[in-house]
Amino acid sequence: MSLMMTDECINCDVCEPECPNGAISQGKATYVINPDLCTECVGHFETSQCVEVCPVDCIIKDPKHPETEDQLRAKYERLTAG
């Protein structure tokens, strides 16, 4: 499942550069995570890098985008192919 920001995001800017897939960007009120690009860092790292650096723990699994580990790995392979 991809990740999402809650409204507790303080726009501290530390998560965006940590995302290896470029899934994080500034939204209207807070940062947002594009579920089409988020692999929870599967294929890149053992843990989600944005979650690791977030000072307010506002990044959670997105219940609207459930994905298995295999689906996340397949997305990673699609994103990094070529």
BALOBA-1460 file (C-alpha; in Angstrom, 3 decimals):
// residues 82
<rec num="1" residu="m" x="0.000" y="0.000" z="0.000"/>
<rec num="2" residu="s" x="1.346" y="3.393" z="-0.750"/>
<rec num="3" residu="l" x="1.871" y="5.953" z="1.969"/>
<rec num="4" residu="m" x="0.044" y="9.207" z="2.618"/>
<rec num="5" residu="m" x="0.530" y="12.372" z="4.659"/>
<rec num="6" residu="t" x="-1.916" y="13.240" z="7.392"/>
<rec num="7" residu="d" x="-2.973" y="16.796" z="8.134"/>
<rec num="8" residu="e" x="-0.374" y="16.831" z="10.906"/>
<rec num="9" residu="c" x="2.322" y="17.511" z="8.283"/>
<rec num="10" residu="i" x="4.265" y="20.644" z="9.234"/>
<rec num="11" residu="n" x="5.841" y="21.191" z="5.789"/>
<rec num="12" residu="c" x="9.347" y="20.786" z="7.174"/>
<rec num="13" residu="d" x="10.746" y="19.742" z="3.770"/>
<rec num="14" residu="v" x="12.777" y="16.768" z="5.030"/>
<rec num="15" residu="c" x="10.759" y="13.989" z="3.372"/>
<rec num="16" residu="e" x="10.727" y="15.160" z="-0.250"/>
<rec num="17" residu="p" x="14.458" y="14.711" z="-1.007"/>
<rec num="18" residu="e" x="14.487" y="11.302" z="0.699"/>
<rec num="19" residu="c" x="12.000" y="9.707" z="-1.729"/>
<rec num="20" residu="p" x="13.879" y="7.640" z="-4.332"/>
<rec num="21" residu="n" x="10.856" y="7.609" z="-6.640"/>
<rec num="22" residu="g" x="10.002" y="11.319" z="-6.570"/>
<rec num="23" residu="a" x="6.572" y="10.485" z="-5.141"/>
<rec num="24" residu="i" x="6.504" y="13.352" z="-2.627"/>
<rec num="25" residu="s" x="5.638" y="16.907" z="-3.627"/>
<rec num="26" residu="q" x="4.238" y="20.061" z="-2.095"/>
<rec num="27" residu="g" x="0.456" y="20.112" z="-2.138"/>
<rec num="28" residu="k" x="-1.916" y="22.983" z="-1.351"/>
<rec num="29" residu="a" x="-1.732" y="22.650" z="2.429"/>
<rec num="30" residu="t" x="0.827" y="19.916" z="3.084"/>
<rec num="31" residu="y" x="3.148" y="17.619" z="1.238"/>
<rec num="32" residu="v" x="1.422" y="14.833" z="-0.688"/>
<rec num="33" residu="i" x="2.487" y="11.398" z="-1.844"/>
<rec num="34" residu="n" x="1.605" y="10.203" z="-5.342"/>
<rec num="35" residu="p" x="0.348" y="6.617" z="-4.915"/>
<rec num="36" residu="d" x="1.346" y="5.800" z="-8.494"/>
<rec num="37" residu="l" x="4.989" y="6.450" z="-7.601"/>
<rec num="38" residu="c" x="5.146" y="5.335" z="-3.957"/>
<rec num="39" residu="t" x="6.607" y="1.879" z="-3.375"/>
<rec num="40" residu="e" x="7.224" y="2.400" z="0.368"/>
<rec num="41" residu="c" x="10.880" y="2.272" z="-0.727"/>
<rec num="42" residu="v" x="10.547" y="-1.423" z="-1.635"/>
<rec num="43" residu="g" x="13.427" y="-2.211" z="-3.958"/>
<rec num="44" residu="h" x="15.456" y="0.737" z="-2.707"/>
<rec num="45" residu="f" x="15.642" y="0.441" z="1.089"/>
<rec num="46" residu="e" x="14.550" y="-1.817" z="3.947"/>
<rec num="47" residu="t" x="12.317" y="0.904" z="5.404"/>
<rec num="48" residu="s" x="10.347" y="3.848" z="4.051"/>
<rec num="49" residu="q" x="12.803" y="6.719" z="4.085"/>
<rec num="50" residu="c" x="10.185" y="9.454" z="4.451"/>
<rec num="51" residu="v" x="8.803" y="7.753" z="7.557"/>
<rec num="52" residu="e" x="12.309" y="7.496" z="8.989"/>
<rec num="53" residu="v" x="12.980" y="11.245" z="8.716"/>
<rec num="54" residu="c" x="9.523" y="12.652" z="9.522"/>
<rec num="55" residu="p" x="9.751" y="14.575" z="12.817"/>
<rec num="56" residu="v" x="5.997" y="14.478" z="13.501"/>
<rec num="57" residu="d" x="5.110" y="10.928" z="12.389"/>
<rec num="58" residu="c" x="2.472" y="12.118" z="9.922"/>
<rec num="59" residu="i" x="3.145" y="9.511" z="7.212"/>
<rec num="60" residu="i" x="0.883" y="6.478" z="7.311"/>
<rec num="61" residu="k" x="-0.256" y="3.674" z="5.027"/>
<rec num="62" residu="d" x="-2.926" y="4.896" z="2.621"/>
<rec num="63" residu="p" x="-6.054" y="2.747" z="3.102"/>
<rec num="64" residu="k" x="-7.347" y="3.876" z="-0.308"/>
<rec num="65" residu="h" x="-4.383" y="2.233" z="-2.058"/>
<rec num="66" residu="p" x="-3.848" y="-1.269" z="-0.649"/>
<rec num="67" residu="e" x="-0.897" y="-3.109" z="-2.211"/>
<rec num="68" residu="t" x="0.969" y="-6.248" z="-1.281"/>
<rec num="69" residu="e" x="4.748" y="-6.451" z="-1.018"/>
<rec num="70" residu="d" x="4.750" y="-8.212" z="-4.410"/>
<rec num="71" residu="q" x="2.697" y="-5.422" z="-5.974"/>
<rec num="72" residu="l" x="5.035" y="-2.791" z="-4.539"/>
<rec num="73" residu="r" x="8.050" y="-4.683" z="-5.923"/>
<rec num="74" residu="a" x="6.370" y="-4.912" z="-9.351"/>
<rec num="75" residu="k" x="5.700" y="-1.159" z="-9.260"/>
<rec num="76" residu="y" x="9.360" y="-0.553" z="-8.316"/>
<rec num="77" residu="e" x="10.465" y="-2.683" z="-11.282"/>
<rec num="78" residu="r" x="8.158" y="-0.762" z="-13.653"/>
<rec num="79" residu="l" x="9.404" y="2.579" z="-12.342"/>
<rec num="80" residu="t" x="13.083" y="1.662" z="-12.615"/>
<rec num="81" residu="a" x="12.948" y="-0.197" z="-15.936"/>
<rec num="82" residu="g" x="14.642" y="1.564" z="-18.784"/>
